[in-house]
Amino acid sequence: MQVLIVEDEEMAAKKLVKTLAAAVPEAQVAGMTSSIDETVVWLQAHPAPELILMDIELADGQSFRVFEKTEVKSTVIFTTSYDEYAIKAFKVNSVDYLLKPIQQNELRAAVDKFNRVRNLHQQDGRGAEHAVDISSLITSLNKMQTKEYRQRFLVQYMHKMVSININDIAYFYSDNRLTLIRANDGRRMVVEYTLDELEQMLDMARFFRVSRAFLISADCVEHVENYFGNRLAVRLQPVIDKEVIVSREKITPFKLWLGK
């Protein structure tokens, strides 16, 4: 399997080569490029590789521009740092992606999926399907990035209805079939939305769904501790008498989100 790696950070590129060699021994790196123009030149001068691992954010712009400049006949798996709405756009458009830092098991799973799809198409006599609808993906990204988020909520507090600004909210959580807001000053208020609904209303650069029961802001995280089962425990402020645990599959995106 011939693979082209498109990555503008030298250390990240070297690490990806090592990860690829360990996870997919049958893969051979056909080439490495670090910019839009260099990638276009390489694709025009070489036979199409079976697979391209393509970073989205390159030094000279987003790699989507490669598709505007030349025909891409290979299957593409995008690599990206965590961004909630970008990932939703990938899922909506059935575009494959890997989150940085790329793990061996995730890369192996992505390549196995590529092989299964390719074999299925070959059995059907259709050949491999490579086309990525970049225009639809970019449209989805633009829509999601320009979305207007909720700035305040009308909530129930001490038998009254009060308005609370999003900047005054530490976290949302569910308890006994209710969804509650915990304000920075410690007040608890009932809000008439589920956590799933709140995820669609809030700027997820500011909030993170750490578990089924908690949707937290970055400012309310006092510290993070290791927890058994390769999970993380999050200590919040204001303090709550419930465990806030980050599952194993959410640890990487959680760390990336908290470190932004």
Backbone hydrogen bonds in HBPLUS format (Angstrom, degrees):
<---DONOR---> <-ACCEPTOR-->    atom                        ^
c    i                          cat <-CA-CA->   ^        H-A-AA   ^      H-
h    n   atom  resd res      DA  || num        DHA   H-A  angle D-A-AA Bond
n    s   type  num  typ     dist DA aas  dist angle  dist       angle   num
A0028-GLN N   A0001-MET O   2.71 MM  27  5.94 156.1  1.77 171.8 169.6     1
A0050-GLU N   A0002-GLN O   3.08 MM  48  5.48 121.7  2.43 126.0 140.1     2
A0051-LEU N   A0002-GLN O   3.22 MM  49  6.53 155.4  2.29 161.1 165.5     3
A0003-VAL N   A0028-GLN O   2.86 MM  25  6.00 155.1  1.92 163.0 163.5     4
A0030-ALA N   A0003-VAL O   2.74 MM  27  5.39 150.4  1.83 134.8 144.6     5
A0004-LEU N   A0051-LEU O   2.99 MM  47  6.48 156.0  2.04 152.1 158.7     6
A0053-LEU N   A0004-LEU O   2.90 MM  49  6.28 159.0  1.95 164.6 171.7     7
A0005-ILE N   A0031-GLY O   3.06 MM  26  6.40 168.2  2.08 150.6 151.8     8
A0033-THR N   A0005-ILE O   2.93 MM  28  6.42 158.3  1.98 158.6 165.6     9
A0006-VAL N   A0053-LEU O   2.84 MM  47  6.10 170.2  1.85 165.1 163.5    10
A0055-ASP N   A0006-VAL O   2.84 MM  49  5.83 166.3  1.86 154.5 159.2    11
A0007-GLU N   A0033-THR O   2.94 MM  26  6.36 152.8  2.01 168.1 161.7    12
A0013-ALA N   A0009-GLU O   2.87 MM   4  6.09 154.5  1.93 156.9 165.1    13
A0014-LYS N   A0010-GLU O   2.98 MM   4  6.25 161.2  2.02 151.7 156.0    14
A0015-LYS N   A0011-MET O   2.97 MM   4  6.16 157.4  2.02 147.1 153.6    15
A0016-LEU N   A0012-ALA O   2.92 MM   4  6.09 152.0  2.00 143.6 151.3    16
A0017-VAL N   A0013-ALA O   3.00 MM   4  6.30 152.5  2.07 148.1 155.1    17
A0018-LYS N   A0014-LYS O   3.15 MM   4  6.46 158.5  2.20 146.5 151.2    18
A0019-THR N   A0015-LYS O   2.87 MM   4  6.12 160.4  1.91 150.9 156.8    19
A0020-LEU N   A0016-LEU O   2.81 MM   4  5.93 158.1  1.86 148.9 154.9    20
A0021-ALA N   A0017-VAL O   2.98 MM   4  6.19 157.5  2.04 145.5 151.4    21
A0022-ALA N   A0018-LYS O   3.02 MM   4  6.25 152.7  2.10 147.3 154.3    22
A0023-ALA N   A0019-THR O   2.85 MM   4  5.93 158.0  1.89 149.6 156.3    23
A0024-VAL N   A0020-LEU O   2.74 MM   4  5.40 157.7  1.78 144.9 151.7    24
A0027-ALA N   A0024-VAL O   2.93 MM   3  5.58 167.4  1.94 125.8 130.0    25
A0039-THR N   A0035-SER O   3.05 MM   4  6.08 152.1  2.13 139.9 147.3    26
A0040-VAL N   A0036-ILE O   2.97 MM   4  6.29 159.4  2.02 154.9 160.6    27
A0041-VAL N   A0037-ASP O   2.99 MM   4  6.21 166.2  2.01 154.1 157.1    28
A0042-TRP N   A0038-GLU O   2.97 MM   4  6.14 159.6  2.01 144.4 150.4    29
A0043-LEU N   A0039-THR O   2.93 MM   4  6.14 166.3  1.95 154.7 157.7    30
A0044-GLN N   A0040-VAL O   3.07 MM   4  6.23 150.3  2.16 146.9 154.8    31
A0045-ALA N   A0041-VAL O   3.09 MM   4  6.20 129.6  2.36 140.8 153.5    32
A0045-ALA N   A0042-TRP O   3.12 MM   3  5.18 136.8  2.31  97.6 109.8    33
A0046-HIS N   A0042-TRP O   3.03 MM   4  6.06 126.3  2.33 150.3 162.4    34
A0052-ILE N   A0075-THR O   2.85 MM  23  6.21 143.8  1.98 157.7 168.0    35
A0077-ILE N   A0052-ILE O   2.87 MM  25  6.20 167.5  1.89 173.6 176.4    36
A0054-MET N   A0077-ILE O   3.03 MM  23  6.25 155.6  2.09 142.9 150.7    37
A0079-THR N   A0054-MET O   2.87 MM  25  5.77 153.8  1.94 129.0 130.2    38
A0056-ILE N   A0079-THR O   3.24 MM  23  6.39 143.9  2.38 178.6 169.5    39
A0063-SER N   A0056-ILE O   2.80 MM   7  5.02 156.8  1.85 140.8 148.9    40
A0058-LEU N   A0061-GLY O   2.95 MM   3  5.22 150.0  2.04 143.2 148.7    41
A0061-GLY N   A0058-LEU O   3.13 MM   3  5.22 168.0  2.15 113.6 114.0    42
A0065-ARG N   A0062-GLN O   3.16 MM   3  6.28 172.7  2.17 130.8 131.8    43
A0066-VAL N   A0063-SER O   2.96 MM   3  5.54 157.7  2.01 116.4 122.9    44
A0067-PHE N   A0064-PHE O   3.10 MM   3  5.74 137.2  2.29 113.5 121.9    45
A0068-GLU N   A0065-ARG O   3.03 MM   3  5.05 136.7  2.22  97.2 109.7    46
A0069-LYS N   A0065-ARG O   3.22 MM   4  6.50 134.2  2.44 143.7 155.2    47
A0069-LYS N   A0066-VAL O   3.12 MM   3  5.26 136.3  2.32  98.4 110.4    48
A0070-THR N   A0066-VAL O   3.11 MM   4  6.31 140.0  2.27 152.5 161.8    49
A0078-PHE N   A0096-ASP O   3.14 MM  18  6.38 158.9  2.18 142.1 135.6    50
A0098-LEU N   A0078-PHE O   2.73 MM  20  6.24 139.7  1.89 152.8 166.3    51
A0080-THR N   A0098-LEU O   2.99 MM  18  6.40 154.7  2.06 164.8 171.5    52
A0100-LYS N   A0080-THR O   2.83 MM  20  5.73 153.0  1.91 142.8 144.9    53
A0087-ILE N   A0083-ASP O   3.00 MM   4  6.19 165.3  2.02 165.8 169.7    54
A0088-LYS N   A0084-GLU O   3.11 MM   4  6.40 151.3  2.20 141.4 149.4    55
A0089-ALA N   A0085-TYR O   3.01 MM   4  6.22 151.4  2.09 141.3 148.7    56
A0090-PHE N   A0086-ALA O   2.97 MM   4  6.35 151.9  2.05 148.5 156.1    57
A0091-LYS N   A0087-ILE O   3.00 MM   4  6.29 161.3  2.04 150.8 155.1    58
A0092-VAL N   A0088-LYS O   2.91 MM   4  6.11 162.8  1.94 152.5 157.1    59
A0093-ASN N   A0089-ALA O   3.11 MM   4  6.24 152.2  2.19 145.4 152.0    60
A0095-VAL N   A0090-PHE O   2.82 MM   5  4.81 170.7  1.83 146.3 147.0    61
A0094-SER N   A0091-LYS O   3.14 MM   3  4.94 165.1  2.17 103.1 106.6    62
A0107-LEU N   A0103-GLN O   2.98 MM   4  6.24 158.8  2.02 157.3 163.4    63
A0108-ARG N   A0104-GLN O   2.88 MM   4  6.09 163.9  1.90 155.7 160.3    64
A0109-ALA N   A0105-ASN O   2.99 MM   4  6.09 154.6  2.06 137.5 144.4    65
A0110-ALA N   A0106-GLU O   2.99 MM   4  6.19 152.2  2.07 142.3 149.5    66
A0111-VAL N   A0107-LEU O   3.00 MM   4  6.25 159.2  2.04 152.2 157.2    67
A0112-ASP N   A0108-ARG O   2.87 MM   4  6.07 155.6  1.93 148.3 155.7    68
A0113-LYS N   A0109-ALA O   2.98 MM   4  6.17 153.6  2.05 143.4 150.2    69
A0114-PHE N   A0110-ALA O   3.02 MM   4  6.29 157.3  2.07 143.3 149.5    70
A0115-ASN N   A0111-VAL O   2.89 MM   4  6.19 157.5  1.94 150.7 156.3    71
A0116-ARG N   A0112-ASP O   2.92 MM   4  6.18 156.5  1.98 148.7 155.0    72
A0117-VAL N   A0113-LYS O   2.99 MM   4  6.24 167.5  2.01 157.2 159.6    73
A0118-ARG N   A0114-PHE O   2.96 MM   4  6.10 162.6  1.99 149.1 154.5    74
A0119-ASN N   A0115-ASN O   2.88 MM   4  6.01 163.4  1.91 149.9 154.3    75
A0120-LEU N   A0116-ARG O   2.95 MM   4  6.12 154.4  2.02 145.7 153.1    76
A0121-HIS N   A0117-VAL O   2.99 MM   4  6.25 160.2  2.03 151.6 156.2    77
A0122-GLN N   A0118-ARG O   2.95 MM   4  6.20 154.0  2.02 148.1 155.8    78
A0123-GLN N   A0119-ASN O   2.92 MM   4  6.11 153.5  1.99 147.3 154.0    79
A0124-ASP N   A0120-LEU O   3.07 MM   4  6.30 144.6  2.20 142.1 151.6    80
A0126-ARG N   A0121-HIS O   2.88 MM   5  5.24 151.3  1.96 162.8 157.6    81
A0125-GLY N   A0122-GLN O   3.05 MM   3  4.93 150.3  2.14  95.7 104.9    82
A0134-ILE N   A0132-VAL O   2.86 MM   2  5.59 121.6  2.21 113.5  96.4    83
A0137-LEU N   A0133-ASP O   3.12 MM   4  6.40 155.8  2.18 146.4 153.8    84
A0138-ILE N   A0134-ILE O   2.81 MM   4  6.01 166.9  1.82 160.2 162.2    85
A0139-THR N   A0135-SER O   3.01 MM   4  6.15 155.4  2.07 141.8 148.8    86
A0140-SER N   A0136-SER O   2.98 MM   4  6.20 158.0  2.03 145.8 151.3    87
A0141-LEU N   A0137-LEU O   2.89 MM   4  6.18 158.5  1.94 151.2 157.6    88
A0142-ASN N   A0138-ILE O   2.88 MM   4  6.08 163.0  1.91 152.8 156.6    89
A0143-LYS N   A0139-THR O   3.03 MM   4  6.22 159.7  2.07 148.3 153.6    90
A0144-MET N   A0140-SER O   3.00 MM   4  6.18 160.5  2.04 149.8 154.9    91
A0145-GLN N   A0141-LEU O   2.85 MM   4  5.98 152.2  1.93 150.1 158.2    92
A0146-THR N   A0142-ASN O   3.04 MM   4  6.08 136.2  2.24 142.1 151.5    93
A0150-ARG N   A0201-MET O   2.97 MM  51  5.69 164.0  2.00 150.3 155.5    94
A0166-ILE N   A0151-GLN O   2.82 MM  15  5.20 161.0  1.86 140.7 136.5    95
A0153-PHE N   A0164-ILE O   2.96 MM  11  5.45 151.8  2.04 145.6 153.6    96
A0164-ILE N   A0153-PHE O   2.89 MM  11  5.45 160.1  1.93 154.0 159.8    97
A0155-VAL N   A0162-VAL O   2.80 MM   7  5.48 167.4  1.81 167.0 164.4    98
A0162-VAL N   A0155-VAL O   2.84 MM   7  5.48 157.0  1.89 156.9 162.7    99
A0156-GLN N   A0190-VAL O   3.25 MM  34  5.43 161.4  2.29 155.5 156.7   100
A0190-VAL N   A0156-GLN O   3.36 MM  34  5.43 148.0  2.47 149.6 151.2   101
A0157-TYR N   A0160-LYS O   2.74 MM   3  5.23 164.7  1.76 152.5 157.4   102
A0160-LYS N   A0157-TYR O   2.98 MM   3  5.23 142.8  2.13 105.3 116.8   103
A0168-ASP N   A0165-ASN O   2.94 MM   3  5.46 155.3  2.00 115.1 122.9   104
A0169-ILE N   A0166-ILE O   3.26 MM   3  5.39 166.8  2.27 110.2 112.2   105
A0184-ASN N   A0168-ASP O   2.90 MM  16  5.57 158.5  1.94 145.0 146.4   106
A0170-ALA N   A0182-ARG O   2.87 MM  12  5.73 150.6  1.96 148.3 158.0   107
A0217-SER N   A0170-ALA O   3.04 MM  47  5.67 147.6  2.15 165.2 161.6   108
A0171-TYR N   A0182-ARG O   3.30 MM  11  5.43 158.2  2.35 141.6 147.1   109
A0182-ARG N   A0171-TYR O   2.84 MM  11  5.43 161.1  1.88 172.6 170.9   110
A0172-PHE N   A0215-LEU O   2.78 MM  43  5.06 171.7  1.79 157.0 159.8   111
A0215-LEU N   A0172-PHE O   2.95 MM  43  5.06 168.1  1.96 148.0 147.2   112
A0173-TYR N   A0180-LEU O   2.93 MM   7  5.39 154.2  2.00 147.4 154.1   113
A0180-LEU N   A0173-TYR O   2.73 MM   7  5.39 175.9  1.73 170.0 170.3   114
A0174-SER N   A0213-ALA O   3.01 MM  39  5.10 145.7  2.13 134.6 142.1   115
A0175-ASP N   A0178-LEU O   2.84 MM   3  5.29 155.9  1.90 148.2 156.2   116
A0178-LEU N   A0175-ASP O   3.00 MM   3  5.29 153.9  2.07 110.4 118.8   117
A0191-VAL N   A0179-THR O   2.96 MM  12  5.75 172.7  1.96 153.6 155.2   118
A0181-ILE N   A0189-MET O   2.66 MM   8  5.07 159.1  1.71 153.3 161.0   119
A0189-MET N   A0181-ILE O   2.99 MM   8  5.07 154.7  2.05 142.4 148.9   120
A0183-ALA N   A0187-ARG O   2.89 MM   4  5.21 166.5  1.91 155.0 158.7   121
A0186-GLY N   A0183-ALA O   2.96 MM   3  5.22 162.7  1.99 113.7 117.0   122
A0198-LEU N   A0194-THR O   2.95 MM   4  6.26 153.5  2.03 147.4 155.3   123
A0199-GLU N   A0195-LEU O   3.01 MM   4  6.23 147.9  2.11 146.5 153.7   124
A0200-GLN N   A0197-GLU O   3.12 MM   3  5.42 135.2  2.33 102.3 113.6   125
A0201-MET N   A0198-LEU O   2.95 MM   3  5.01 141.9  2.10 101.5 113.3   126
A0202-LEU N   A0198-LEU O   3.02 MM   4  6.07 142.7  2.16 160.0 167.8   127
A0206-ARG N   A0203-ASP O   2.90 MM   3  5.64 156.9  1.95 119.0 126.0   128
A0207-PHE N   A0203-ASP O   3.25 MM   4  6.54 141.2  2.41 137.1 148.0   129
A0218-ALA N   A0206-ARG O   3.29 MM  12  6.24 141.6  2.45 159.5 163.7   130
A0208-PHE N   A0216-ILE O   2.80 MM   8  5.39 145.0  1.92 146.4 158.2   131
A0216-ILE N   A0208-PHE O   2.90 MM   8  5.39 151.8  1.98 154.7 147.3   132
A0220-CYS N   A0217-SER O   3.31 MM   3  5.65 151.2  2.39 104.4 112.1   133
A0221-VAL N   A0218-ALA O   3.27 MM   3  5.72 167.6  2.29 114.2 117.9   134
A0237-GLN N   A0220-CYS O   2.82 MM  17  5.05 138.3  1.99 143.3 154.7   135
A0222-GLU N   A0235-ARG O   2.79 MM  13  5.52 154.9  1.85 157.3 164.3   136
A0235-ARG N   A0223-HIS O   2.93 MM  12  5.45 177.0  1.93 169.4 168.9   137
A0225-GLU N   A0233-ALA O   2.80 MM   8  5.11 166.6  1.81 154.5 159.3   138
A0233-ALA N   A0225-GLU O   2.79 MM   8  5.11 168.0  1.80 151.3 155.5   139
A0227-TYR N   A0231-ARG O   2.84 MM   4  4.97 148.4  1.94 147.7 137.7   140
A0231-ARG N   A0227-TYR O   3.19 MM   4  4.97 150.7  2.28 133.4 136.6   141
A0232-LEU N   A0246-VAL O   3.26 MM  14  5.03 163.9  2.28 137.6 142.4   142
A0246-VAL N   A0232-LEU O   2.74 MM  14  5.03 164.6  1.77 148.6 154.1   143
A0234-VAL N   A0244-VAL O   2.84 MM  10  5.41 169.1  1.85 163.0 166.6   144
A0250-LYS N   A0247-SER O   3.06 MM   3  5.42 147.1  2.17 107.8 117.7   145
A0251-ILE N   A0248-ARG O   3.33 MM   3  5.36 161.2  2.37 103.5 109.0   146
A0254-PHE N   A0250-LYS O   2.91 MM   4  5.89 151.3  2.00 149.0 158.2   147
A0255-LYS N   A0251-ILE O   2.92 MM   4  6.11 161.4  1.96 155.3 159.0   148
A0256-LEU N   A0252-THR O   3.07 MM   4  6.30 163.1  2.10 154.9 159.7   149
A0257-TRP N   A0253-PRO O   2.89 MM   4  6.00 158.1  1.94 145.0 151.2   150
A0258-LEU N   A0254-PHE O   2.88 MM   4  6.04 166.4  1.90 153.3 156.9   151
A0259-GLY N   A0255-LYS O   2.97 MM   4  5.99 138.0  2.15 140.1 150.6   152
A0260-LYS N   A0257-TRP O   3.28 MM   3  5.49 165.4  2.30 107.0 111.3   153
